[in-house]
Amino acid sequence: MAITESSGNVFEDLGLENAEELHYKSHLVMALKDAIKFHKFTQTKAAKVCGTDQPTLSKVLRGQIDKVTTDRLFRWLGCLGLGVRITLDQTPKKGVQVCTCS
Protein backbone atom coordinates (compact mmCIF):
# COMPACT_ATOMS: atom_id res chain seq x y z
CA MET A 1 0.00 0.00 0.00
CA ALA A 2 1.40 3.37 -1.04
CA ILE A 3 1.23 6.21 1.44
CA THR A 4 1.11 9.78 0.19
CA GLU A 5 2.13 12.62 2.49
CA SER A 6 -0.54 15.29 2.97
CA SER A 7 -0.07 18.74 1.52
CA GLY A 8 -1.51 20.17 4.74
CA ASN A 9 -4.82 20.89 3.02
CA VAL A 10 -7.12 17.88 2.95
CA PHE A 11 -9.35 19.58 0.39
CA GLU A 12 -6.38 19.95 -1.97
CA ASP A 13 -5.40 16.35 -1.32
CA LEU A 14 -8.91 15.32 -2.38
CA GLY A 15 -8.52 17.32 -5.59
CA LEU A 16 -11.36 19.74 -4.88
CA GLU A 17 -11.53 22.79 -7.11
CA ASN A 18 -11.84 25.44 -4.39
CA ALA A 19 -9.47 23.80 -1.92
CA GLU A 20 -7.94 27.00 -0.51
CA GLU A 21 -11.33 28.55 0.22
CA LEU A 22 -12.61 25.36 1.85
CA HIS A 23 -9.41 25.13 3.90
CA TYR A 24 -9.65 28.61 5.42
CA LYS A 25 -13.42 28.38 5.86
CA SER A 26 -12.96 25.15 7.81
CA HIS A 27 -10.62 26.98 10.19
CA LEU A 28 -13.19 29.75 10.65
CA VAL A 29 -15.90 27.18 11.41
CA MET A 30 -13.65 25.51 14.01
CA ALA A 31 -13.17 28.93 15.65
CA LEU A 32 -16.93 29.43 15.54
CA LYS A 33 -17.49 26.08 17.29
CA ASP A 34 -14.91 27.00 19.93
CA ALA A 35 -16.57 30.40 20.55
CA ILE A 36 -20.01 28.81 20.94
CA LYS A 37 -18.56 26.27 23.38
CA PHE A 38 -16.71 29.02 25.29
CA HIS A 39 -19.93 30.99 25.78
CA LYS A 40 -21.82 27.77 26.63
CA PHE A 41 -24.45 28.70 24.05
CA THR A 42 -26.93 26.30 22.56
CA GLN A 43 -27.12 26.41 18.77
CA THR A 44 -30.41 28.28 19.11
CA LYS A 45 -28.86 30.94 21.35
CA ALA A 46 -25.75 31.21 19.16
CA ALA A 47 -27.88 31.56 16.04
CA LYS A 48 -29.89 34.36 17.66
CA VAL A 49 -26.71 36.19 18.74
CA CYS A 50 -25.31 35.81 15.22
CA GLY A 51 -28.49 36.95 13.51
CA THR A 52 -29.20 33.70 11.70
CA ASP A 53 -31.44 30.69 12.18
CA GLN A 54 -30.51 27.50 14.02
CA PRO A 55 -30.89 25.15 11.01
CA THR A 56 -28.41 27.20 8.94
CA LEU A 57 -25.93 27.39 11.81
CA SER A 58 -26.29 23.64 12.39
CA LYS A 59 -25.56 22.85 8.73
CA VAL A 60 -22.42 24.97 8.81
CA LEU A 61 -21.22 23.46 12.10
CA ARG A 62 -21.74 19.98 10.63
CA GLY A 63 -19.40 20.79 7.74
CA GLN A 64 -21.64 22.19 5.02
CA ILE A 65 -19.33 25.18 4.64
CA ASP A 66 -20.50 25.81 1.10
CA LYS A 67 -23.77 27.04 2.71
CA VAL A 68 -22.09 30.17 4.08
CA THR A 69 -19.91 32.97 2.74
CA THR A 70 -16.63 34.02 4.27
CA ASP A 71 -18.14 37.42 5.02
CA ARG A 72 -20.97 35.81 7.00
CA LEU A 73 -18.48 33.68 8.98
CA PHE A 74 -16.54 36.85 9.81
CA ARG A 75 -19.74 38.54 11.02
CA TRP A 76 -20.76 35.54 13.13
CA LEU A 77 -17.33 35.41 14.74
CA GLY A 78 -17.58 39.13 15.49
CA CYS A 79 -21.01 38.65 17.07
CA LEU A 80 -19.43 36.04 19.33
CA GLY A 81 -16.68 38.45 20.39
CA LEU A 82 -13.86 37.37 18.12
CA GLY A 83 -11.90 39.62 15.81
CA VAL A 84 -10.66 38.42 12.46
CA ARG A 85 -7.28 39.52 11.16
CA ILE A 86 -6.32 38.95 7.54
CA THR A 87 -2.64 38.67 6.72
CA LEU A 88 -1.34 38.89 3.19
CA ASP A 89 1.86 37.07 2.31
CA GLN A 90 4.02 38.77 -0.30
CA THR A 91 5.69 35.50 -1.23
CA PRO A 92 3.66 33.92 -4.05
CA LYS A 93 2.79 30.26 -3.72
CA LYS A 94 4.13 27.76 -6.20
CA GLY A 95 2.14 27.96 -9.43
CA VAL A 96 0.61 31.36 -8.67
CA GLN A 97 1.30 34.12 -11.16
CA VAL A 98 2.33 37.49 -9.82
CA CYS A 99 0.31 40.31 -11.34
CA THR A 100 1.46 43.89 -11.64
CA CYS A 101 -1.13 46.56 -11.09
CA SER A 102 -1.00 49.86 -12.89
N, C-alpha and C positions, 0 to 999 in steps of 0.2 A: 504494500500500500504506500503510495506516494503522499508525502506531507508537504503542503505548500505553506510557507510563512505568510502571515497576514500583513497586509499593507498598513494596518492600523485603522482602516475604515472598512468595516464589514460590508457596507453597501457597495463600495468599490469592488471588494473581493467577490461579491455576488454579480458584478457586472451591470448594476443598475445605472440607468442613464443620468439621473440627478443625484449621484452618490454624495457629492460634497454638501449639497443642501440637506439631504436626509441626515448626514452625519452631524452637522451643527444643530439641526432641529432636534435630533435625539438628545443632544446634550442640554438643550434648553428645556425639553420635557422632563429630563431627570432632575434639573434644578427646580422645576415647577412642582414635581412630586415631593421633593425635599422640603420646599417652602410650605406646602399644604400639611405635610407631616409635622413640621416645626410648630405651626400654628394650631395643630390638633383640630383642623377643620375637617368636616365631612365634605364629600364632593359637592353636596347641595350648598353648603355654606361657602365653600371656595368658589363655586360657580357664581353665586350671588355677589361675592366680593369682586370677582373679576368681570362682572357684567355679561355673563353668558349663561347658558342653560346647562344643567347637570348632564344630560345625555351627550352633548357635544364635548364637554370636559372629559367625561368618561371615555369616549372614543379616542380622544387624544392621549389620555393617560394609559390606555391599553395599546398604544402603538400606531394608531391610525393618524400619523403625523402629516399625511397629505390632506387631512381635513382642516388644517389650520395654517394660516400664513405666519411668516416670521414676525411680521409687525404685530399680529395679534398675540403671539407668544411673548414678545417684549412687553406689551401692555399688561398682560396677565401677571407677568413677573413683577412689574412695577406696582400693580394693585396689591400684590402680596409682600411688598416692601423691599424688593430686590432691584438693584440698579443693573443695567446692562452696559458693558463697555465694549466697544468694537475696536479691534486693533488691526491695522493694515500692515502687512509685511511687504517691504520693498523688494524682497528677493523673490523673483518669479519662480513658480513651481516648474518642475520638469514638464515640457510639452506645452507650456503656456506662452503665448506670444506677448511680447511687450509692445504696447501701443504708445505712440507719441501723440500728445494732444496739442493742437495749435489754436 
